[in-house]
Amino acid sequence: MTTPSKRSLWRSLKDGIRLARPYFGSSERAMARALFIGVIALQLAMVGIDVAINHWRGAFFEALQQRNGGEFMRQMWIYCGIGVGFVLVNTFQTYVTQWLSIRWRRWMSDGLAARWLDGPVHYRLQVMGDGPDNPDQRIAEDVRSFVRLAISLTVGLIGALVSLASFVFILWELSAKAPLTSLGLSWDLPGYLVWAALAYAIVGTVITHLVGRPLIPLEVEQERREADYRYALVHVRDDGEAIALARGEAWERAGLARRFEALMRNTFALMRRQRSLSFFTMSYRHASLVFPYMIMSPLYFAGKMTLGVLMQAGSAFAHVRTALSYLITSYTTIAEAAAVIQRLTEFEAAIEQRRQARTALPIAPTAAEGLSVRGLSVGAPGHGAPIAQVDALQVRAGEQLLIVGAPGAGKTSVMRAVMGAWPLASGEAASGFLRPWVVQQQSYLPLGGSLREDLLYPMDAAEVPLASAAAALEAVGLQRLVEPLSTDAPWNEALSAGERQRLGIARALLVRPDVLWLDEAFSSLPADEGRRLYGLLRRELPAMASWPWLTRHRRG
């Protein structure tokens, strides 16, 4: 594992700005900028409240030192007024921040999902195996974390800079009220409290950076291993029936244990580094509470500084020190943000690489109603060795083609290549078909929704009359599903393998393609029923320009 350099942090900053900028220049820019300005304005108001409290501390402790009861009560009422302002500003800042966060997250998630689902990009990333792991985590969790951390760090940095400018002026004035005295001598050092805070913060920042640099790669690895473990759990849930029938629970438990062991090893490495960082940062923060009073206590005890000035100077010093120590107090958050930015940047780069790559098998449009392929070579992912080769192939309108081969002969891969989805294919192809369609061995059912929506996927269910959908179900032998056609249920779990294949045929009847690929589409049905459904397709789709391709392991 490499240790990130200062340049890696600078790169993370540039990548973070590149990720954030598009939203504020998008079609939502007016609202985005207004909300962001609102968050910043409320942060500045919080700094103003801190300045008011600082002045209040001076007057309040002066009243205590002078035992002035009337002034004490007046200051208490002033504090109540400041408190009302604090509650209002803090509450509205949280609300506006949440408003900006959810809008920004929606825009960014939609954009990433759109690029990920731009044609077969998502499938090519999966097949090639060299893309980022767990795209779902990138779009869901990393975008959420990026937006949260970007707002938090940006607002915090602006607040720190404004707070520094405000309290440096106050601390400089207080330094003039009580000149530095040491060993009985007075030293003419204008703004000595400011210089002391600056030196204290610089030393702390340098040490924090040296100790905390390894946190960034550890955070990246932690997220990857968390995602692997989570994916393994989802895999067990989705394939519960197969695991139960094979009695593979012990094997699955061992696999989960191995993944969690890897997660634990990185967690302990992360914990050790965070422990080292915490030893310093907590010591630094604890010492900072008394550091300004150690500097000013000789003046107070010598009678050259009142209690009010001492407390106000201590508070101002704390604000200056906190502003100058922003890197120290935010280092863990910065490391987390750098890890999130790195993962999102890698994800975007992988998507763009697959989008810009030429279509695996360029398919030239032609006016002729047919499909021709020459010199097709389909490669395997990873090593790219050919898994299927076709010297020449031509299918004209109305023709049928039966592809027969042993398991693993590459029959399905040929279909994927000619459909333009398989990334490792070469050759020449031309097609005049406009509505190609594939019925696979296991018809895909989208997540959630009604059976009608599942049946008509990916069409808009409103475009197809309910009666047409019902008729298609009856034609393929799914009469029992006509009544619950509009019912929302987990249909991918409720239907048997044979019912899902019948549903795939019904979907083809409604889509009405001009070329149809049948990839083991009847393998879970009796042979005579498969022949019946194939005949149904030919009768019900007379306008189809090409009859199906039938891909089977054996003749039947």
C-alpha positions, 0 to 999 in steps of 0.5 A, spaced: 500 500 500 502 506 498 503 512 502 499 518 499 504 524 498 502 532 499 501 531 491 495 526 492 492 531 497 492 536 492 490 532 486 484 530 491 482 537 491 482 538 484 478 532 483 473 534 488 472 541 485 471 537 478 466 533 481 462 539 484 463 544 479 458 541 474 452 541 479 453 549 480 453 550 472 447 545 471 440 547 469 439 547 477 444 552 478 439 558 480 437 554 486 443 550 487 447 557 488 442 560 492 442 554 497 449 554 497 450 562 498 444 561 504 448 556 507 455 560 507 451 566 509 448 562 515 455 560 517 457 567 517 452 569 521 454 563 526 461 567 526 458 573 528 454 570 534 461 567 536 464 574 536 458 577 540 459 572 545 466 573 545 465 581 547 459 578 552 465 574 555 469 580 557 463 584 559 460 578 563 467 577 567 468 584 568 461 585 572 463 578 576 470 581 578 467 588 580 461 584 583 456 589 579 449 585 580 446 590 576 451 589 570 451 582 571 443 581 570 444 586 564 449 581 561 444 575 562 439 578 558 444 580 553 446 572 553 439 570 552 438 574 546 444 572 543 442 565 544 435 566 541 439 568 535 444 562 535 438 557 535 435 560 529 441 561 525 443 554 527 437 551 525 436 554 519 443 552 517 442 545 518 435 545 514 438 549 508 444 544 508 439 538 508 435 541 502 442 543 498 444 536 500 438 532 497 438 536 491 445 535 489 445 528 491 439 527 486 442 531 480 449 527 481 446 520 482 442 521 476 448 523 472 452 517 474 446 512 473 445 515 466 452 514 464 453 508 467 446 505 463 448 509 457 447 503 452 451 496 454 456 500 458 454 497 465 454 490 462 461 491 459 464 494 465 461 487 469 464 483 463 471 486 463 472 485 470 477 491 470 472 496 472 471 499 479 468 494 484 461 495 486 458 500 482 451 500 486 456 503 492 459 508 488 452 511 486 448 510 492 453 511 498 459 515 495 455 520 492 451 521 498 458 521 502 461 526 497 456 531 497 455 531 505 463 532 506 464 537 500 459 541 504 461 540 510 469 541 509 467 547 504 463 551 509 467 549 515 473 552 511 470 559 509 467 559 517 474 558 519 477 563 514 472 568 516 473 567 524 480 567 523 480 574 520 475 576 525 478 574 532 485 576 529 483 583 530 480 582 537 486 578 539 491 583 536 487 589 540 487 585 546 495 584 546 496 591 545 491 592 552 496 588 556 503 588 553 508 582 554 512 581 560 517 576 562 522 576 567 520 583 570 521 586 563 516 588 558 517 586 551 515 590 545 511 585 540 505 587 537 500 582 537 504 577 541 498 573 542 496 572 535 503 570 533 503 565 539 496 562 536 500 561 529 506 558 532 501 553 536 497 551 530 503 550 525 506 545 529 500 542 530 498 542 523 505 539 521 505 533 526 498 531 524 499 531 517 505 526 518 501 522 522 495 522 519 497 521 511 496 513 511 489 514 513 487 516 506 489 509 502 486 505 509 479 509 508 479 507 500 481 499 502 476 499 508 470 501 503 472 496 498 472 491 503 466 493 506 462 493 500 465 486 498 462 483 505 455 487 503 455 484 496 456 477 499 451 477 504 446 480 498 448 474 494 446 469 499 440 472 500 438 472 492 440 465 491 437 462 498 434 457 495 440 454 491 444 454 497 438 451 501 437 445 496 445 444 496 446 444 503 451 449 502 450 453 508 457 451 511 460 453 505 457 460 505 459 461 512 466 460 511 466 465 505 463 470 509 468 469 515 473 470 510 471 476 507 470 479 514 477 477 516 479 481 511 475 487 513 477 486 520 485 486 518 484 493 515 479 495 520 485 494 525 490 497 521 485 503 520 484 503 528 492 503 529 493 509 525 487 513 528 489 511 535 496 514 533 492 521 530 488 521 536 493 521 541 496 527 538 490 531 536 486 530 543 493 532 547 493 538 542 486 540 544 486 539 551 493 543 552 490 548 547 484 550 553 490 552 558 495 554 553 493 562 552 492 562 560 499 560 561 501 566 556 497 571 559 497 569 567 503 573 569 500 579 566 493 577 570 497 576 577 501 582 576 495 586 575 496 588 568 490 585 565 483 584 568 479 578 569 474 580 563 480 581 558 483 575 560 477 571 559 475 575 552 483 574 550 482 566 552 476 566 548 479 569 542 485 565 542 481 559 542 477 561 536 484 563 532 487 557 534 481 553 532 481 556 525 488 556 524 488 548 526 482 547 521 487 541 518 488 538 525 481 538 527 478 536 520 484 531 518 480 524 519 474 528 515 479 530 509 482 523 509 475 520 508 473 525 503 479 524 499 478 516 499 470 518 496 473 522 491 478 517 489 473 512 488 468 516 484 474 519 480 475 512 478 468 510 477 467 516 472 474 514 468 472 507 467 465 509 465 468 514 460 473 509 457 467 504 456 463 509 453 468 512 448 471 505 446 468 503 439 462 498 439 465 491 440 462 489 433 460 495 429 454 494 426 452 498 419 445 499 417 443 497 411 436 498 407 436 490 406 431 486 411 436 482 413 443 481 417 450 479 415 456 477 419 463 476 416 469 474 420 466 474 427 471 472 433 468 473 440 473 473 445 473 471 452 474 476 458 480 477 461 485 473 456 481 475 450 482 468 447 477 466 442 471 462 445 467 462 438 468 464 431 463 465 425 466 465 418 460 468 415 453 468 416 446 471 413 439 471 415 434 474 411 427 476 412 422 470 414 428 465 415 429 461 421 436 459 424 437 454 429 444 454 432 446 447 436 452 446 440 455 443 446 455 447 452 460 452 452 461 452 445 459 460 445 452 460 442 450 465 447 456 469 446 455 470 438 448 473 440 451 478 445 456 480 440 451 481 434 447 485 439 453 489 440 453 488 448 459 483 448 466 488 448 471 483 446 468 481 438 471 483 432 469 482 425 464 485 420 456 486 420 450 489 417 443 489 419 436 492 416 432 490 423 430 496 427 427 492 433 431 486 435 429 482 441 432 477 445 428 472 450 433 469 454 433 462 458 431 466 465 427 472 463 429 478 467 424 481 471 425 488 474 425 490 481 418 491 484 412 494 481 406 490 478 406 484 474 403 488 468 409 493 469 414 486 469 411 483 463 411 490 459 418 491 461 422 496 458 416 499 455 411 504 458 405 500 461 400 505 459 402 504 452 399 497 452 392 496 453 390 491 459 386 487 455 392 486 450 397 484 456 391 479 459 391 476 452 398 475 451 398 471 458 392 467 456 396 465 450 402 462 453 398 458 458 399 463 464 391 464 465 392 464 473 396 471 472 391 475 469 387 477 475 393 479 479 396 483 473 395 490 476 398 487 483 405 489 486 409 483 488 416 480 488 414 477 482 421 475 481 421 470 487 413 468 486 414 465 479 417 458 477 422 457 472 417 455 467 412 461 468 418 466 467 420 463 460 412 463 458 412 470 461 418 472 456 414 469 450 408 473 452 413 479 452 415 478 445 408 477 443 407 484 446 414 487 443 413 485 436 420 485 434 422 484 427 428 479 429 427 475 435 433 471 438 431 465 443 436 463 447 434 456 451 427 460 451 424 453 452 429 449 456 424 449 463 418 447 459 416 440 456 418 439 449 411 439 446 409 446 449 416 449 447 414 447 440 407 450 441 409 456 444 414 457 438 408 456 433 404 461 437 410 466 435 410 465 428 402 465 428 401 471 432 407 475 429 406 475 421 409 482 420 415 480 423 421 481 418 425 475 421 423 469 424 427 467 430 434 464 432 433 458 436 439 457 441 439 450 444 444 445 447 441 440 443 436 438 437 429 437 440 
